[in-house]
Amino acid sequence: MEAKSLTRKTKRKKLKAEKGTDSGEKSFGNLPDALLEHILSFLSTAAAVRTSILSKKWLHLWKSTPNLTFFGLKSPKRKLFMDFVDRVLALRGPSNIEKFYLSCKVKDDPSRVGTWISAAVNRNVKDLYLELCDFEASFDLPHCLFNCETLTELEINMPYILKLPSSISLSCLKILNLYEVTFTDDHSTQQLFSLPNLVELELHECNWMNLVAVSISAPKLQSLDIYEPCQSSPASLGGCHVRIFRTDLTHFTIIGTLSNDYCLYESSVVETCISIFSAADKPRQTAYRASKLLEGISGAQSLCLTTNVVDVLDDAPELLAFPLEFTNLTSLMFESEESNLHSDGFWHIIYNSPHLVALQLYGVSMPKVPSNCREDWKLDPSPPCFLSCLKFIQVASFRGDEKELDAVGFLLKNATALESMDIIYSGSAHRDEGVDKTNKIHQQLLALPRWSEIGKIDFD
């Protein structure tokens, strides 16, 4: 009797569990197909395809998901991956594609990969991301890609030649990111950089060696980021002449050795970040190009420079005789390494920023006083902003060295309009040596003119 009773209880529990499962399946399965397809769009394509085994209702749902993602770079079984992409695109049907992401090794299958990209274009793809490598045969991206009227965002990561058609029509493209591609000719490259609705353009370590002169002149361009490769040049070793023409940029970033010659012409910039490293074999060329670049962004309101930029300017001291006139600049940041207050390049920028309100320094030192400093450590003449509008200075990565303390005292003495100075301490704060050190720094700072009135230190 007890055994029968136990068996009945077990059966009842099993039936209840099955009933609950059926109820859950029905409630989830009763959702509209459009909503289920939207849920599937957040899964990888491989995961979305696997849902086809859930029930008859799910058998074909994945075929209408608007996003396709194929990650094949790290796939241990390349043939299975390639066959999977073929099957998905063959079974999926004609419905539109919103996003198409493909990462794979091309090897000796260039036509196969090109067919996949063409399939996405033919289904009116809007966002397309390509990460391709390992080319064992000649490879051209399909020309239809560069005449896709629905494409709004395009990213190509491909350490290979980017062969462009003679005519490009990407009327809806707003975002273009290119990584490690090699440009082939001026005409087609300039078409790509001058699209009518382009808003964001990023060029990461692309090879410009085949180019002589191109313009970036997209009329709606707001953000431009250029990251130069470690090596590039020709156009008889002078690099490419890049003219940034008639753009109203909100944000502009450039990082590299200026192996290309950049010139902003009839363009405005609000916020700029520049990191320039002097080419060991051409320091004066880099300095002249840096000066021209700074002149081109002289209307910026916010400027972020690495300290290498002022070091580069010091390689051609004759350039410091020409004013830069940052008339709109209110915020200036020097980052990456400590700013040397003895640098003529540093003071050249400060003196030519008459409306500067905020100055941020990643670090600071003063091994020697500036060349135009009197015996009482007062600048003669003083930078206009020091006397009128510079209200805030921040010094980060402060360790309390003698040269740093000298630099802070120098700034406090000369920046008479200053209302607040913040120091972010980055030295040791361990109980034994840290407490003694921080107490000592507090006392040293209190001995500086005006510190007790406007100074504040934060111990990270």
Secondary structure as the mmCIF struct_conf table of DSSP 4:
data_model
#
loop_
_struct_conf.conf_type_id
_struct_conf.id
_struct_conf.beg_label_comp_id
_struct_conf.beg_label_asym_id
_struct_conf.beg_label_seq_id
_struct_conf.end_label_comp_id
_struct_conf.end_label_asym_id
_struct_conf.end_label_seq_id
HELX_RH_AL_P HELX_RH_AL_P1 GLU A 2 GLY A 29
TURN_TY1_P TURN_TY1_P1 ASN A 30 ASN A 30
BEND BEND1 LEU A 31 LEU A 31
HELX_RH_AL_P HELX_RH_AL_P2 ASP A 33 LEU A 40
TURN_TY1_P TURN_TY1_P2 SER A 41 PHE A 42
BEND BEND2 LEU A 43 LEU A 43
HELX_RH_AL_P HELX_RH_AL_P3 THR A 45 ARG A 50
HELX_RH_3T_P HELX_RH_3T_P1 THR A 51 ILE A 53
BEND BEND3 LEU A 54 LEU A 54
TURN_TY1_P TURN_TY1_P3 LYS A 56 HIS A 60
HELX_RH_3T_P HELX_RH_3T_P2 LEU A 61 SER A 64
BEND BEND4 PRO A 66 PRO A 66
STRN STRN1 ASN A 67 PHE A 71
TURN_TY1_P TURN_TY1_P4 LEU A 73 LYS A 74
BEND BEND5 PRO A 76 PRO A 76
HELX_RH_AL_P HELX_RH_AL_P4 ARG A 78 ARG A 92
BEND BEND6 PRO A 94 PRO A 94
BEND BEND7 GLU A 98 GLU A 98
STRN STRN2 LYS A 99 LYS A 107
TURN_TY1_P TURN_TY1_P5 ASP A 108 ASP A 108
HELX_RH_AL_P HELX_RH_AL_P5 PRO A 110 ASN A 122
TURN_TY1_P TURN_TY1_P6 ARG A 123 ASN A 124
BEND BEND8 LYS A 126 LYS A 126
STRN STRN3 ASP A 127 PHE A 135
BEND BEND9 ALA A 137 ALA A 137
HELX_RH_3T_P HELX_RH_3T_P3 HIS A 143 ASN A 147
TURN_TY1_P TURN_TY1_P7 GLU A 149 THR A 150
STRN STRN4 GLU A 153 ASN A 157
BEND BEND10 PRO A 159 TYR A 160
STRN STRN5 ILE A 161 LEU A 162
BEND BEND11 SER A 166 SER A 166
TURN_TY1_P TURN_TY1_P8 SER A 171 CYS A 172
STRN STRN6 ILE A 175 TYR A 179
BEND BEND12 GLU A 180 GLU A 180
STRN STRN7 THR A 182 PHE A 183
HELX_RH_AL_P HELX_RH_AL_P6 ASP A 186 LEU A 192
TURN_TY1_P TURN_TY1_P9 PHE A 193 SER A 194
TURN_TY1_P TURN_TY1_P10 PRO A 196 ASN A 197
STRN STRN8 GLU A 200 HIS A 204
BEND BEND13 GLU A 205 GLU A 205
STRN STRN9 ASN A 207 ASN A 207
TURN_TY1_P TURN_TY1_P11 MET A 209 ASN A 210
BEND BEND14 VAL A 212 VAL A 212
STRN STRN10 ALA A 213 ILE A 216
TURN_TY1_P TURN_TY1_P12 PRO A 219 LYS A 220
STRN STRN11 SER A 223 TYR A 227
BEND BEND15 CYS A 230 GLN A 231
TURN_TY1_P TURN_TY1_P13 ALA A 235 GLY A 238
STRN STRN12 HIS A 241 PHE A 245
BEND BEND16 ARG A 246 ARG A 246
STRN STRN13 ASP A 248 GLY A 256
BEND BEND17 ASN A 260 ASN A 260
STRN STRN14 ASP A 261 TYR A 265
BEND BEND18 GLU A 266 GLU A 266
STRN STRN15 SER A 268 ILE A 276
TURN_TY1_P TURN_TY1_P14 ALA A 280 ASP A 281
HELX_RH_AL_P HELX_RH_AL_P7 PRO A 283 GLY A 296
TURN_TY1_P TURN_TY1_P15 ILE A 297 GLY A 299
BEND BEND19 GLN A 301 GLN A 301
STRN STRN16 SER A 302 THR A 306
HELX_RH_AL_P HELX_RH_AL_P8 THR A 307 LEU A 313
TURN_TY1_P TURN_TY1_P16 ASP A 314 ASP A 315
BEND BEND20 ALA A 316 ALA A 316
HELX_RH_3T_P HELX_RH_3T_P4 PRO A 317 ALA A 321
BEND BEND21 PHE A 322 PHE A 322
TURN_TY1_P TURN_TY1_P17 THR A 327 ASN A 328
STRN STRN17 SER A 331 GLU A 335
BEND BEND22 SER A 336 GLU A 337
STRN STRN18 SER A 339 ASN A 340
TURN_TY1_P TURN_TY1_P18 LEU A 341 HIS A 342
HELX_RH_AL_P HELX_RH_AL_P9 ASP A 344 TYR A 351
TURN_TY1_P TURN_TY1_P19 ASN A 352 ASN A 352
TURN_TY1_P TURN_TY1_P20 PRO A 354 HIS A 355
STRN STRN19 ALA A 358 LEU A 361
BEND BEND23 TYR A 362 TYR A 362
STRN STRN20 VAL A 364 SER A 365
BEND BEND24 PRO A 367 LYS A 368
TURN_TY1_P TURN_TY1_P21 SER A 371 ASN A 372
STRN STRN21 CYS A 373 CYS A 373
TURN_TY1_P TURN_TY1_P22 GLU A 375 ASP A 376
BEND BEND25 TRP A 377 TRP A 377
STRN STRN22 LEU A 379 LEU A 379
BEND BEND26 ASP A 380 PRO A 381
HELX_LH_PP_P HELX_LH_PP_P1 SER A 382 PRO A 383
HELX_RH_AL_P HELX_RH_AL_P10 PRO A 384 SER A 388
TURN_TY1_P TURN_TY1_P23 CYS A 389 CYS A 389
STRN STRN23 PHE A 392 PHE A 398
HELX_RH_AL_P HELX_RH_AL_P11 GLU A 402 ASN A 414
TURN_TY1_P TURN_TY1_P24 THR A 416 ALA A 417
STRN STRN24 SER A 420 TYR A 425
BEND BEND27 GLY A 427 GLY A 427
HELX_RH_AL_P HELX_RH_AL_P12 ARG A 431 LEU A 446
TURN_TY1_P TURN_TY1_P25 ALA A 447 ALA A 447
BEND BEND28 LEU A 448 LEU A 448
TURN_TY1_P TURN_TY1_P26 PRO A 449 ARG A 450
HELX_RH_AL_P HELX_RH_AL_P13 TRP A 451 ILE A 454
STRN STRN25 GLY A 455 PHE A 459
#
